[in-house]
Amino acid sequence: MGNFGLKGEEIYELLRKVVSGSFSERELIQLVNLFQEISLSYLRYLQILGRRIGGGEPDQLSELENIALDCVAPLFRRDRQGRFVILRAYFGEDLKGYDPERPLEILADVRRLVVKKTKQELSRIFRERDPEGARLLRNIRVAVRTSKDLHIFREAGKDWLCWRRDAVAELNLELDALAGDLETVHAAPRSGGLRRDLPLIPAAELRARFLSVHSANDPVPISLRKMLEIVGESPEYQNCIPVDMAAWVMREVHARLLHAHMREEARTGGPFEHVQNREIGEAVAAVDALLWEKLKRYVWRQKLPPKVAEAYRCALRDVIQDELDPHQRLSYYRQLKHYLPDLDYLEYRNRHRSIFEYLAKLGRQELAQRLRHLI
């Protein structure tokens, strides 16, 4: 068990000082760095398992370090007396429940706390960066939970989708989890088992084959069943799919269908199309003017520098345009970073998120209100 450059006794003493309030600035930085390193090692582990943690930045390590710091930052929240409330509640005042002669016990609890918090914060960061993806994953879980033939199991830190009959046959699924569905319990495997000793179907192949059988009106459960039927009919691949792959395929296929639909609409535009486009342009201009008035107030109250306000305005224009072209939608952070290239995610959270996302929400609501009669 690595201690990240510190001995177990040193970690015990460092944490004791921070929790009791008798620490120096250097000691606090040491503890923050320790927590960040533990979180970073967990993020790297998730990447090895195939999780995509970063957002594709050129300096991937720097972004991972920022995410790790973002994940552990809430653990250092203080009360009005300057005490670290979460650390005191978790470890107890002065670490009374720990034996200084057995420092590995406290290191194990430190790891447990940091990893748990990292998991929680990753879920929140994902929702903020990719609300559409988070919504799709949530819809998949709801669809599986309410169906009698689908199941999600967890293995090696990843969620997998399969037929429930195969889960019963190979995973020793608890009967209670089947809600008394005796037909499923006694059924044979649906498609020859999970075949987990075989390679996983490539995402691009699954997307291509799913596109050929998918209908734009298919609800989520039908889409999931079609994907499982594809892998079930492919004896060279595993008979299960990672949930995040299923979400990616559905998203990619929906985007392609939307592209095709928009091209068809552009090709067969009706006689009143120019009128509608003019009204949409007027609505977008009105929203832009409203947001610019709000931004000028922030500048006047010295809450935003003029150059940052200009960057906000440009990014908010892109947000509004994305409402008209949702398949190109980016996260708020990515939108603003395009106009503030040096912006990292931690700075975005601490200095920009509250104002920018408030204005983005306001602009989207205002645009929807103005276009309601056109929809």
C-alpha positions in Angstrom: 0.0 0.0 0.0 1.7 3.2 -1.2 1.7 6.2 1.1 2.5 8.8 -1.6 5.9 9.9 -0.3 4.8 10.0 3.4 5.2 7.4 6.1 2.2 6.1 7.9 3.2 7.8 11.1 3.6 11.1 9.2 0.1 10.8 7.7 -1.4 10.2 11.1 0.3 13.2 12.7 -0.5 15.4 9.7 -4.2 14.5 9.8 -4.3 14.9 13.6 -3.0 18.5 13.4 -5.4 19.5 10.6 -8.4 18.0 12.3 -7.5 19.5 15.7 -6.8 22.9 14.2 -3.1 23.1 15.2 -1.6 23.0 11.7 0.6 25.3 9.6 -0.2 26.4 6.0 2.5 24.0 4.8 1.0 21.1 6.6 -2.5 21.8 5.2 -1.1 21.9 1.7 0.6 18.6 2.3 -2.7 17.0 3.3 -4.5 18.5 0.3 -1.8 17.1 -2.0 -2.1 13.7 -0.4 -5.8 13.6 -0.9 -5.4 14.8 -4.5 -2.8 12.1 -5.2 -5.2 9.4 -3.9 -8.0 10.7 -6.0 -5.8 11.0 -9.0 -4.6 7.4 -8.6 -8.3 6.3 -8.5 -9.1 8.4 -11.7 -6.2 6.7 -13.5 -7.5 3.3 -12.4 -10.9 4.2 -13.9 -9.2 5.1 -17.1 -7.5 1.7 -17.3 -10.9 0.2 -17.0 -12.0 2.2 -20.0 -13.8 5.1 -18.3 -13.4 8.4 -20.2 -12.7 10.9 -17.3 -11.2 14.0 -19.0 -12.7 16.1 -21.7 -10.1 15.4 -24.3 -7.7 18.2 -23.4 -4.2 18.2 -25.0 -2.7 18.1 -21.5 -4.6 15.1 -20.2 -2.6 14.8 -16.9 -3.1 18.4 -16.0 -6.9 18.0 -16.5 -7.0 14.8 -14.4 -5.1 16.7 -11.7 -7.6 19.5 -11.8 -10.5 17.0 -11.6 -8.9 15.2 -8.7 -8.5 18.5 -6.8 -12.1 19.4 -7.6 -13.2 16.0 -6.2 -11.4 16.4 -2.9 -12.0 20.1 -2.4 -15.4 19.6 -0.6 -13.7 17.6 2.1 -11.9 20.7 3.2 -15.1 22.8 3.8 -14.9 24.9 7.0 -17.4 26.3 9.4 -17.4 29.8 10.8 -14.8 28.9 13.4 -12.4 27.6 10.6 -12.8 24.0 11.5 -12.9 21.3 8.8 -16.4 19.9 9.5 -16.3 16.8 7.3 -12.8 15.7 8.4 -13.7 16.2 12.1 -17.0 14.3 11.6 -15.3 11.4 9.8 -12.2 10.9 11.8 -13.3 12.4 15.1 -11.7 15.2 17.1 -8.0 14.6 17.7 -8.3 11.1 16.0 -9.2 9.6 19.4 -10.5 6.4 17.8 -7.1 5.6 16.1 -4.0 4.0 17.5 -0.9 6.0 16.7 1.1 2.7 16.7 -1.1 1.4 13.8 -1.1 4.2 11.2 -2.1 2.0 8.3 -5.7 1.9 9.8 -6.1 5.6 9.4 -4.5 5.5 5.9 -7.1 2.9 4.9 -9.9 5.2 6.1 -8.3 8.2 4.3 -8.3 6.2 1.1 -11.9 5.0 1.7 -13.1 8.6 2.3 -11.3 10.1 -0.7 -12.4 7.4 -3.2 -16.0 7.7 -2.0 -16.0 11.4 -2.4 -14.3 11.1 -5.8 -17.1 8.9 -7.0 -19.7 11.3 -5.8 -18.1 14.3 -7.3 -17.5 12.5 -10.6 -21.2 11.9 -10.9 -21.9 15.6 -10.3 -19.2 16.8 -12.7 -20.5 14.5 -15.4 -24.0 15.9 -14.9 -22.7 19.5 -15.2 -20.4 18.8 -18.2 -22.8 16.6 -20.1 -26.4 17.0 -18.9 -27.8 15.3 -22.1 -25.6 12.2 -21.5 -26.5 12.1 -17.8 -30.2 12.2 -18.8 -29.8 9.4 -21.3 -28.0 7.2 -18.7 -30.7 7.9 -16.2 -33.4 6.9 -18.8 -31.5 3.6 -19.5 -31.5 2.7 -15.9 -35.2 3.5 -15.5 -36.0 1.4 -18.6 -34.0 -1.6 -17.2 -35.5 -1.3 -13.7 -39.1 -1.3 -15.1 -38.6 -4.1 -17.6 -38.9 -7.8 -16.9 -36.3 -9.0 -19.5 -33.4 -6.6 -19.1 -30.8 -6.4 -16.4 -27.7 -4.4 -15.4 -24.8 -6.0 -13.5 -21.6 -4.4 -12.3 -18.2 -5.9 -12.9 -14.6 -4.4 -12.7 -16.1 -1.0 -11.9 -18.3 -0.9 -14.9 -22.1 -1.4 -15.5 -23.1 -4.0 -18.1 -26.4 -4.5 -19.9 -27.7 -8.0 -20.6 -30.8 -10.2 -20.8 -32.2 -10.9 -17.4 -32.4 -14.7 -18.2 -28.6 -14.8 -18.8 -28.0 -12.9 -15.6 -30.0 -15.5 -13.7 -28.2 -18.4 -15.3 -24.6 -17.1 -14.9 -24.5 -14.4 -12.2 -26.5 -16.2 -9.5 -28.9 -13.2 -9.4 -30.7 -13.0 -6.1 -34.3 -14.1 -6.5 -35.5 -11.1 -4.5 -34.1 -8.9 -7.3 -36.5 -10.5 -9.7 -39.6 -9.4 -7.8 -41.2 -12.8 -7.9 -40.8 -13.2 -11.6 -40.8 -17.0 -11.6 -41.0 -17.3 -15.4 -37.6 -15.5 -15.6 -36.1 -17.5 -12.7 -36.8 -20.9 -14.3 -36.1 -19.9 -17.9 -33.0 -21.1 -19.8 -30.4 -18.5 -20.9 -31.9 -16.4 -23.7 -29.0 -16.3 -26.1 -26.4 -18.9 -25.1 -25.1 -17.2 -22.0 -23.1 -14.0 -21.6 -19.9 -15.4 -23.3 -17.7 -13.2 -21.1 -14.6 -15.0 -22.3 -15.0 -13.5 -25.7 -14.0 -10.0 -26.9 -16.4 -7.0 -26.6 -18.2 -5.9 -29.8 -16.5 -2.7 -31.1 -18.6 0.4 -30.5 -18.4 1.5 -34.2 -19.7 -1.9 -35.4 -22.6 -1.9 -32.9 -23.5 1.7 -34.0 -23.5 0.7 -37.7 -25.6 -2.4 -37.1 -28.0 -0.6 -34.7 -28.5 2.2 -37.2 -29.8 -0.3 -39.7 -32.6 -1.6 -37.4 -33.3 1.6 -35.3 -36.5 3.6 -35.8 -36.7 7.3 -34.7 -39.8 6.5 -32.7 -38.2 3.6 -30.7 -38.5 4.1 -26.9 -35.4 3.4 -24.8 -36.4 -0.2 -23.8 -36.9 -1.1 -27.5 -33.5 0.4 -28.4 -31.8 -1.6 -25.7 -33.4 -4.8 -26.7 -32.3 -4.3 -30.4 -28.7 -3.8 -29.3 -28.8 -7.0 -27.2 -30.3 -8.9 -30.1 -27.4 -7.7 -32.3 -24.7 -9.0 -29.9 -26.8 -12.1 -29.2 -26.7 -12.9 -32.9 -22.9 -12.4 -33.0 -21.3 -15.6 -31.4 -17.8 -14.1 -31.8 -18.6 -11.3 -29.2 -19.7 -11.1 -25.6 -23.4 -11.3 -25.1 -23.5 -8.1 -23.0 -22.8 -4.4 -23.5 -21.3 -1.7 -21.3 -24.1 0.7 -20.3 -22.0 3.7 -21.3 -21.4 2.1 -24.8 -25.2 1.6 -25.2 -25.7 5.3 -24.3 -23.0 6.4 -26.8 -24.5 4.4 -29.6 -28.0 5.7 -28.9 -26.7 9.3 -28.8 -24.7 8.9 -32.1 -27.6 7.3 -33.9 -30.0 9.9 -32.8 -27.6 12.7 -33.9 -27.3 11.0 -37.4 -31.1 10.8 -37.8 -31.4 14.4 -36.7 -28.8 15.4 -39.3 -30.7 13.6 -42.0 -34.0 15.1 -40.9 -32.6 18.6 -40.9 -31.1 18.1 -44.4 -34.5 16.8 -45.7 -36.2 19.8 -44.2 -33.7 22.2 -45.7 -34.2 20.5 -49.1 -38.0 20.7 -49.0 -38.5 24.0 -47.2 -42.0 25.4 -47.6 -43.1 28.8 -48.9 -43.2 30.3 -45.4 -39.8 29.1 -44.3 -38.1 32.5 -44.8 -40.8 34.1 -42.6 -40.1 31.6 -39.8 -36.3 32.0 -40.1 -36.7 35.7 -39.8 -38.8 35.4 -36.7 -36.3 33.0 -35.2 -33.5 35.5 -35.9 -35.4 38.3 -34.3 -36.0 36.1 -31.2 -32.3 35.2 -30.9 -31.4 38.9 -31.3 -33.8 39.9 -28.6 -32.4 37.3 -26.2 -28.9 38.4 -27.0 -29.9 42.0 -26.1 -31.5 41.0 -22.9 -28.4 39.0 -21.8 -26.1 41.9 -22.8 -28.0 44.3 -20.5 -27.6 41.8 -17.7 -23.9 41.5 -18.4 -23.4 45.3 -18.4 -24.9 45.4 -14.9 -22.4 42.9 -13.7 -19.6 45.0 -15.2 -21.0 48.2 -13.6 -21.1 46.4 -10.2 -17.5 45.2 -10.8 -18.5 41.6 -10.6 -17.1 41.0 -14.1 -14.2 42.6 -16.0 -15.3 44.1 -19.4 -13.3 41.5 -21.4 -14.7 38.6 -19.5 -18.2 40.0 -20.0 -17.5 40.1 -23.8 -16.4 36.4 -23.6 -19.6 35.6 -21.7 -21.7 37.3 -24.4 -20.0 35.3 -27.2 -20.3 32.0 -25.3 -24.0 32.7 -24.5 -24.7 33.4 -28.1 -23.4 29.9 -28.8 -25.5 28.4 -26.0 -28.6 30.0 -27.6 -27.7 28.8 -31.1 -27.3 25.3 -29.6 -30.9 25.4 -28.6 -31.7 25.6 -32.3 -29.3 22.9 -33.2 -29.2 20.5 -30.2 -27.1 17.8 -31.7 -24.1 20.2 -31.5 -24.7 21.1 -27.9 -21.5 21.4 -25.7 -21.2 21.8 -22.0 -21.3 25.3 -20.5 -17.7 25.0 -19.5 -16.6 24.1 -23.1 -18.6 27.0 -24.5 -16.9 29.5 -22.2 -13.5 28.0 -22.6 -13.6 28.6 -26.3 -13.5 32.3 -25.6 -11.3 32.1 -22.5 -8.7 29.6 -23.6 -6.7 29.6 -20.4 -9.8 28.7 -18.3 -9.5 25.4 -16.4 -12.4 23.6 -14.9 -11.6 24.4 -11.3 -11.5 28.2 -12.0 -14.7 27.8 -13.9 -16.4 26.3 -10.9 -15.1 28.8 -8.4 -15.3 32.0 -10.4 -17.7 31.7 -13.4 -20.2 28.9 -13.0 -22.9 30.6 -10.9 -23.2 33.7 -13.1 -22.7 32.1 -16.5 -25.0 29.2 -15.9 -27.7 31.5 -14.5 -27.5 33.7 -17.6 -27.5 30.6 -19.9 -30.6 29.2 -18.2 -32.3 32.6 -18.4 -31.5 32.9 -22.1 -32.8 29.4 -22.9 -36.0 30.1 -21.0 -36.5 33.4 -22.8 -35.8 31.9 -26.2 -38.3 29.1 -25.6 -40.9 31.6 -24.5 -40.4 33.7 -27.7 -40.5 30.7 -30.0 -43.4 28.9 -28.4 -45.8 30.1 -31.1 -43.5 28.7 -33.9 -43.2 25.2 -32.5 
